[in-house]
Amino acid sequence: MEVKFKATSKKVIPAEAEIHKLLKLLDSRWSLPPYLIRGGSDELGIIRGSLNILKSWTFLALILFWSVQTVMFTQLVLASPPSFPPLIATEDEVKDFFDQYIERYNRKDIDGFLWLFSLKAIQNEKDNIPEIRQIYNDFFNKSQRLGYHLIDPKIEIYQNAVEVKARFRVQQRLVKGGKEIIHQGRIRWVLIRENGALKILSLDYRLQAPP
């Protein structure tokens, strides 16, 4: 299953308007008052030149400050991609789980089969673990042989659960009389992880008449 993440980042551009606003404010504060700007003495020229040099250096300092901030923020964004919770299981784990499910079902291993269920499991929205045990125990005891097949399973893996949908076909040979019966239909499981192991939280199936 391929999981795609979409991450976006924004570049920080120095606010040119803000810089000019600051410079305008500095210019108003550093300009010589009218009563001092009279005549053309060398002293006034030196003062005026010094103010211009100071304003130029201030402008360069502001540009440098915004540039450094931009670089630092960009590096921070690139170095810290968004993190997402890991998926609850891999596809191989899910396939291994259903290999065990089918193998234990076909062996009619009631204890091993029910070990795959959570204690909170519900089947067909009504049966809890005691009822589930009784249903499968009766079915296994009536069966001389079982052959369980999953057809076209669809696996969806999430951070907190796994959903599997498929069609199933069960070939049952009865103990009495040796009659063979076909059970088939659609089925859906939801798996969770309990104490490190995948478990069935819910199982819903609908039987369909054979063609």
C-alpha positions as CSV (number, residue, x, y, z in Angstrom):
1,M,0.0,0.0,0.0
2,E,1.4,3.3,-1.0
3,V,1.0,6.2,1.4
4,K,1.6,9.7,0.1
5,F,2.2,12.7,2.3
6,K,1.8,16.2,1.1
7,A,3.9,18.8,2.9
8,T,4.0,22.5,2.2
9,S,6.4,25.2,3.2
10,K,6.4,28.9,2.8
11,K,9.5,31.0,2.0
12,V,10.0,34.1,4.2
13,I,10.6,37.2,2.1
14,P,12.0,40.3,3.8
15,A,9.2,42.8,4.2
16,E,10.5,45.6,2.0
17,A,7.7,48.0,2.9
18,E,8.6,47.5,6.6
19,I,12.3,48.3,6.0
20,H,11.4,51.5,4.1
21,K,9.0,52.5,6.9
22,L,11.8,52.1,9.4
23,L,14.2,54.0,7.2
24,K,11.7,56.8,6.8
25,L,11.3,56.9,10.6
26,L,15.1,57.0,11.0
27,D,15.4,59.7,8.4
28,S,12.9,61.9,10.2
29,R,14.8,61.4,13.5
30,W,18.3,61.8,12.1
31,S,17.6,64.9,9.9
32,L,19.1,68.1,11.2
33,P,16.5,70.5,12.6
34,P,15.9,73.6,10.4
35,Y,17.4,76.1,12.8
36,L,20.8,74.2,12.5
37,I,20.8,73.8,8.8
38,R,21.9,77.4,7.9
39,G,24.9,78.3,5.9
40,G,27.3,75.9,4.3
41,S,30.0,75.5,6.9
42,D,32.3,72.5,6.7
43,E,31.1,71.3,10.1
44,L,27.5,71.0,8.8
45,G,28.7,69.2,5.7
46,I,30.6,66.7,7.8
47,I,27.6,66.1,10.1
48,R,25.3,65.7,7.1
49,G,27.7,63.2,5.5
50,S,28.1,61.3,8.7
51,L,24.3,61.0,9.0
52,N,24.0,59.7,5.4
53,I,26.7,57.1,6.0
54,L,25.0,56.0,9.2
55,K,21.7,55.6,7.4
56,S,23.3,53.6,4.7
57,W,24.9,51.2,7.2
58,T,21.6,50.9,9.0
59,F,19.9,50.0,5.7
60,L,22.5,47.3,5.0
61,A,22.2,46.0,8.6
62,L,18.4,45.6,8.2
63,I,18.8,43.8,4.8
64,L,21.3,41.5,6.4
65,F,19.1,40.8,9.4
66,W,16.1,39.9,7.2
67,S,18.3,37.7,4.9
68,V,19.7,35.8,7.9
69,Q,16.3,35.2,9.3
70,T,15.0,33.9,5.9
71,V,17.9,31.5,5.6
72,M,17.5,30.2,9.2
73,F,13.8,29.7,8.8
74,T,14.2,27.9,5.4
75,Q,16.8,25.6,6.9
76,L,14.6,24.9,9.8
77,V,11.7,23.9,7.6
78,L,13.8,21.7,5.4
79,A,15.5,20.0,8.3
80,S,12.2,19.3,10.2
81,P,9.8,17.6,7.8
82,P,6.3,16.9,9.3
83,S,6.1,13.7,11.3
84,F,3.2,11.3,11.1
85,P,2.3,8.4,13.3
86,P,3.5,5.1,11.9
87,L,1.1,2.6,10.4
88,I,-0.2,-0.1,12.7
89,A,1.2,-2.9,10.6
90,T,2.9,-3.8,7.3
91,E,1.1,-5.6,4.5
92,D,3.3,-8.7,5.1
93,E,2.2,-8.8,8.7
94,V,-1.4,-8.7,7.7
95,K,-0.9,-11.5,5.1
96,D,0.9,-13.6,7.7
97,F,-2.0,-13.0,10.1
98,F,-4.5,-14.4,7.6
99,D,-2.3,-17.3,6.7
100,Q,-2.6,-18.3,10.4
101,Y,-6.3,-17.6,10.4
102,I,-6.9,-19.9,7.4
103,E,-4.6,-22.6,8.7
104,R,-6.2,-22.8,12.1
105,Y,-9.7,-22.6,10.7
106,N,-9.0,-25.6,8.4
107,R,-7.4,-27.6,11.2
108,K,-10.5,-26.8,13.4
109,D,-8.2,-25.6,16.1
110,I,-10.7,-23.7,18.2
111,D,-8.3,-22.4,20.8
112,G,-5.7,-21.3,18.3
113,F,-8.4,-19.8,16.1
114,L,-9.9,-17.7,18.9
115,W,-6.5,-16.5,20.0
116,L,-6.6,-14.3,16.9
117,F,-9.6,-12.5,18.3
118,S,-9.5,-9.6,20.7
119,L,-11.4,-10.1,24.0
120,K,-13.5,-7.1,22.8
121,A,-14.3,-8.7,19.5
122,I,-17.8,-8.6,18.0
123,Q,-19.1,-10.7,15.1
124,N,-21.9,-9.6,12.9
125,E,-22.5,-6.6,15.3
126,K,-24.0,-8.9,18.0
127,D,-21.9,-11.9,19.0
128,N,-19.2,-11.5,21.7
129,I,-16.4,-13.9,22.4
130,P,-18.5,-16.5,24.3
131,E,-21.0,-16.6,21.4
132,I,-18.2,-16.6,18.8
133,R,-16.6,-19.6,20.5
134,Q,-19.9,-21.5,20.6
135,I,-20.6,-20.8,16.9
136,Y,-17.2,-22.0,15.7
137,N,-17.0,-24.9,18.1
138,D,-20.3,-26.3,16.9
139,F,-19.3,-25.7,13.2
140,F,-15.9,-27.4,13.6
141,N,-17.4,-30.4,15.4
142,K,-19.9,-31.0,12.6
143,S,-17.1,-30.9,10.0
144,Q,-15.0,-33.8,8.9
145,R,-13.0,-31.5,6.6
146,L,-12.8,-27.8,5.9
147,G,-11.3,-25.8,3.1
148,Y,-11.3,-22.0,3.6
149,H,-10.4,-19.7,0.6
150,L,-10.1,-15.9,0.5
151,I,-10.9,-14.3,-2.9
152,D,-9.6,-10.9,-4.0
153,P,-8.8,-9.5,-0.5
154,K,-8.5,-5.7,-0.2
155,I,-6.2,-4.5,2.6
156,E,-6.3,-0.9,4.0
157,I,-3.7,-0.1,6.7
158,Y,-4.1,2.9,8.9
159,Q,-2.3,4.3,12.0
160,N,-4.7,2.7,14.4
161,A,-6.4,-0.2,12.6
162,V,-6.4,-2.5,9.5
163,E,-9.5,-3.1,7.4
164,V,-9.7,-6.2,5.1
165,K,-12.5,-6.9,2.7
166,A,-12.9,-10.0,0.6
167,R,-15.1,-12.7,-0.7
168,F,-14.8,-16.1,1.0
169,R,-15.6,-19.7,0.0
170,V,-15.7,-22.6,2.5
171,Q,-15.9,-26.2,1.4
172,Q,-17.3,-28.3,4.3
173,R,-17.6,-32.0,4.4
174,L,-20.0,-33.1,7.2
175,V,-19.1,-35.8,9.7
176,K,-22.5,-37.4,9.3
177,G,-23.1,-38.7,5.8
178,G,-20.0,-37.1,4.3
179,K,-22.1,-34.5,2.4
180,E,-20.2,-31.6,1.0
181,I,-21.6,-28.1,1.5
182,I,-20.3,-24.8,0.0
183,H,-20.5,-21.6,2.1
184,Q,-19.6,-18.4,0.4
185,G,-20.3,-14.7,0.6
186,R,-18.6,-11.4,1.5
187,I,-16.6,-10.7,4.7
188,R,-15.0,-7.8,6.4
189,W,-12.5,-7.7,9.3
190,V,-11.1,-4.8,11.4
191,L,-7.8,-5.6,13.1
192,I,-6.1,-3.8,16.0
193,R,-2.9,-4.3,17.8
194,E,-3.0,-5.7,21.4
195,N,0.1,-6.5,23.4
196,G,2.1,-6.3,20.2
197,A,0.0,-8.7,18.2
198,L,-2.7,-8.2,15.6
199,K,-6.2,-9.2,16.8
200,I,-9.6,-9.2,15.3
201,L,-11.8,-6.4,16.7
202,S,-14.8,-7.0,14.5
203,L,-15.8,-9.5,11.9
204,D,-18.9,-9.2,9.6
205,Y,-19.9,-11.6,6.9
206,R,-23.0,-12.2,4.8
207,L,-23.7,-15.6,3.3
208,Q,-24.8,-15.8,-0.4
209,A,-26.5,-18.7,-2.1
210,P,-24.1,-20.7,-4.3
211,P,-24.8,-20.3,-8.1
